[in-house]
Amino acid sequence: MMAVGRATCRQALAGEGELVKRNLMEDNKKIAALLSGGVDSSVVVHLLCEQGYKPSLFYIKIGMDGADYMDCSAEEDIELATATARKYGLPLEIIDLHREYWDNVAAYAIDKIRKGLTPNPDVMCNKLIKFGCFEQKVGKDFDFTATGHYATTQIRDGKTWLATAKDPLKDQTDFLAQIDALQVSKLMFPIGHLMKQEVRQLAVSAALPSARRKDSQGICFLGKINYNDFVRRFLGEKEGPIIELETGKKVGTHHGYWFHTIGQRKGLGLSGGPWFVIKKDVEANIIYVSHGYGVETQYGNEFRFEDFHFITENPWGDRTSEVDITFKIRHTPEFAKGKLIREDNGYRILSSEKLQGIAPGQFGVIYDEASELCIGSGEITI
């Protein structure tokens, strides 16, 4: 087992000189740290304290107590966050943003689902709640906000860029790809230069209350409840046919197109699989499927963006020629290679390889050719 201690803490915090570049060694810098009750954010607190900082700790509460459709129990999270705060003698404040969360994130997700699109509420939660509403209410009074996200930042020509994490399996820059230049300039990612195994080792070595806690498998806007239960609460059920795309034959029924996403394989209830959702007819409430993973209709090699957002700035300026980039259309450790093409009404991606399950409504995330900098993102259109 690798040795962990003060040297590792210093390496994690500094991360290729990040804190030096930001002049964070000045004693008067005020740091807010977001605690979730998980191991990652707890290690963030540990690293900051090892470096002599005394961050103020905050837990963002987004679940509504007693709501059967949003059963986001925060008791265990708050208990572990409180234990971590107590261990380091730091104050912990609970910030209730459940109303802002519902108005900005959950309602966005339901609206997209109703339109037959595939939303990404985690992206919007980061942009609008964690680094939006929290910043407006609390973060504005601090110089930096530290989080347990697996990401890094780089300073280039005096500007702060969102950059990828050391651990490709845990990299979360795709979930941060809608934040803006001001937000990224105030963020600290102390564990971004560590592998997940190293984070776990630090937590065990420091005897953190959450050291043995499993990683959360839920997504931001649902917490621990079932996705279909959430959608059913607001959109109900409406039976419709499942049609085989190639033959036009009805092969089953579904309870509403809103329960299904492009590229979906599981949960269709069809025999003789595998089957994949290829497209949806929202008006007629029809799901079209194809039989087998290698079906040509599942694949495409280009898509367009709606309202593409550059995080820091457009690094290519007014360049109209094709730009070599890497990108993601879903949360995976792999980057796809392609070209970014500027058009009169936005941008288009031409992928070097065919892509499975391009889903309108998802965010396509663009990185530089070396997959180091996260440039920005946009909602995918076909």
N, C-alpha and C positions, 0 to 999 in steps of 0.2 A: 504493500500500500504506500502511495506517495506521502511524503511528509507534508503536513499542513501546519501553518502557524503564521507568525507575523509577516514573514517574507511573502507567503502566498497571499495574504490579505493585501499587502502593499501592491503586489503585482496585479491583483484583481481590480483594485481601486484605480491604480494609475493607468493600467491598460494602454501601453504604448505612449504614455505621457499625457493621457487625456486630462487628468486633474491638474497636471502642471500647466498645460495649455490654457486651462480655464482659471488659473490662479486661485484654486480652491484651498491652498494652504494658508490663505489669509484667515485669521481667527474670526473675523467678523462676518463670514459667510453663513447665512441662515439656510438650513436644509430641511425640507419637508420630505419624509419618507412614507410611502404608501404601503401599509401592511395588509395582507389578505388572510393571514393565518396559515399560509403555506410555507414550505421550506425556502423557496427562492427569496421572497421578500424578507424573511427572517434573517437570512444570510446577508442581505443588503444592510440591515441594521447592524449586524455583527461587524461587518467590514468597515462601516462608517465609524463605529465606536472604537475599533482597533486603531484607526487613524487619528483618534482624538476628537472627533466631531461629536456633538450632542444634538442629533436630529430630533425634530418634533415628529411624532408618529400619528398617522391618520388611517382610519379604516373607513372606506366608502361603503355605505349600506345602500343597496339598490333594490332589495326585495321588499315586498309589502307584506307585513305581518298579517296572517289570517286570510290572505287571498288564495282561494283554492286553485286559481289558475296561475299563480306565480309563487309557488311554495319554495321560496329561497331562504330557508332557515339559515340564519347567520350565527346561531349560538356557539357552535364549535369553533367557527372562524374567529369570533370575537374573544372567546376564551383563550385560544392559542395566541392571538395577537396581544392580549392583555398580559399573558404570561411572559411573552418576549419583552414587552415594554418594562415589566417589573424586573426582569433579570438584569436589564441595563439601566434601571432607574430613570426611565424616560417617560414623559407624559404621552398618553394615547387618547385621541379624541375621535369619536364616531361622527362622521359626517353623513347625514341622511339626505340622499339624492334620489330617492325612489320616485318622486313625482317628476323630476327632471328627466330621469331615466325612462319612465313610461312615455312621456310626451315626445322625447327625442329619439329613442332607440327602439323600444318595443313597438311603438306605433309605426315607425319606419319599416320594421320587419314585416308586420302584418300587411301593410299597404303593398309591399313588394310581392309578398306571397299571394295576395289576392289577385295581382296582375299576372300571375304565372311565372314570376321571376325568382331567382335564387339570391336572397339577400345575404349579407355578411354582417350581422349585428356586432360581432367583436370589433370590427374595424370602426364602426360608428360609435361604439361605447368608448373606445380609446380617444377618438377625436372630440366627441361632444361631452362626455361625462368625466372620465379620469383626468383628461388634460384640457377640458373645456369648462364645464360648470365648476369643477373643483378649483381650477385656476382662478376663475372669477370670484369665487367665495373665499378661498383660503390661500391657494398657491401664490397669488399676487403679492402676498406679504413675505415671501421667501425668495432667496436668490436662485435656488434650484429645487427641483423635485426629483427624488430618487425612487426608482421602481425596480421590481424584480423581473422585468422583461429581459429576454435574451436578445440583446441588440447592443450596438456600440454607436459612438459618434466620432466623426473626424472633423478637424478644423482645416479648411483649405482656403487660402486667400482671405482669412479673417471671417469666413462664414462656416456655420456648423451644418454638417451633413449627417443624415441618418445612415449608419453603416451596419453591415451584417455581423452576427455573433460568431464566436470561435466554434461553437457547437452547431453544425449544420442541421442536426436532428431537432434541436430546440429553437433555432432561429425564429424570431417572432416579428421581424421587420415587415412582413406582409400584413400583419395586423395593425401596424403603426403607419401604414403608407398613406393615410389621409390627414395626418397631422401637418401643421404648417411650420414655417421657418421660426416663428417666435416660440412655438411649443417645443420644438426640438432643441432650440438653443438653451432652454431652461431645464432640460431633462438630463438625468444621470442614470447610467445603466451599469452599476458596479459589478454585476456578475456576467456581463457580456463577453468578457475575455476568459471565461472559465468554461470547461466542459461540465455537463450535468453531474457526472461522477465526482468531480472536484467540489462542486457545490454541496453535494450530499456529505462528502468527507469533512468539509468545513463545519457543517451543521452538527455532525456527530461529535467531532473533536471539541466543539464549543458547547456541547450538551444543550443545544437549542430545543425548546419544547416541541417544535414541529419536525425535528430531525428525521423521524421515522414515518412521517405522514406521507401517504401516497399522493401523487400528483392528481390534480383535479382533471376529470375527463369531461366535465360539463362545458358549455359555452356561455359566454358572458351574460346574455340576456335571459337565459333559462335557468341558470343555477342547476338544481338537482332534479327538476321535473322533466317529464317526457315531452319531447318536441311535438309529437302528434296530439298529446293532451292539450298543450298550449294552443296550437293552431285550431283544434276542434272547439275550444272554448269561444273563439272569436269568429270563426268562419263556418262552424257546424260541419255537417256531412251532406253530400249529394252524390248519389250513386251514378256511375258512368261506365262506359265500356273501355276495356283495354284491347287495343287493336294491333295485330301484327302488321308492321309497316309494309313488308314485302307482299303479303297476300291479301291484306284487307280483312282477314278473318278475326272474329272476336274470340279472344283466348281467355278472357276473364272480366271481372268487374273491379272497380275501385270505389272509394268513398269520397272522392273529391280530388281534382287535379292538384289542389294546393298542398296535398300531403306528399307529393312526389317531385323530384328534381331531375334535371337532365343528367344522364350518366348513372342514375341510381340502379343498383343491382338487387339489393336486399329489400325485403318488406313488400314485395309485389304479390305474394301468395300464389304464384303460378308454378305448375309442375313442369317437369321436362326442361329445366333451366340449364345454363344460366340465361336470364332475360335482362335486357337493359332498356331503360327509358330513353327514347331517342328524341321525341318532341311531344309537345302538349298543344291541344286545341282548346284554348281557354273558353271561347264562346260556346263550343259544343260540349265541353267537359269530357274530352276524349284524351286518353293516354295512348301514345304509340310506342310500341316496343319492338326490339329486334332480338333474334335468338342467336346467342353466341358472342363471345368477346371480340372476335375479329371482324365483325360486320362493318363494312366500309362506311355505312351511314353514320356510324358512331364518331367518325374522325373528321377533322378539318385542319387546315393549316393557316387560317387567318381569321382575324376578328377586328372589330372597331371599338373605339372607346367613346363613351358619352361623358362630356365634361371632365377631361383629363386634368388631374391636379398635380402640379410640381411641388414637392415638399419645400425645398430651399429656393431653387430657381431652375430655369431651363438651362442645363449645361451646354446645350447645343445651339442656343441663341436662335437666330433666324435661319439657320441651315435648313435647306429644303431637300437635300439629298438624303438617301437612306442612311440610317445610323445603326451600327451593329450594337446590339444590346442582349441582355439576358432577361428572363421574365418568369413569372409564375401566374397560373390561373387558379390555383388552389394551394392549400397549406401542405407543402411537401418539402423534403430536404433538397430535392433536385431543382436545378435551374434549367429552363429551356433556352435554347439559343434562337435568335431571330433578328429581324430588322424592324426598326421603328420608322414608319413612313408618315410624313406630314401631309395632310390633305386640307382642302379648303374649309371643311367643317369639323376638323379635329385630327385624330391620329389613328393609324391602322398598324397592326402587327402582322408581319409575315413570318411564320415559324419555319425553322429549318427542318423540323420533323412534324409529322401529323400528330395532332393532339386529340385525346379522347375526352368526350364529355364537355365541350365548351358550353357553358351555361349562361345565358343572358341574365344580367342582374348581379352576377358575381363581380368582384373586383379583380382586374388584371393589374399586376404589380410589375413595374419596370425597374431594372437594375442596370448599372453600367456593364460594359462587356466583361469585366473581370469579376462581376458579382460581388463587388465590395460596397458600393454605394447604392442605397435604395433611393431612386430618383423620384418616384411618385406612383400614382395609380388612377384608374378610371373605371367606371362601370362598363362591363362588357355588353356590346350589342353585336348582333350578327349581320 
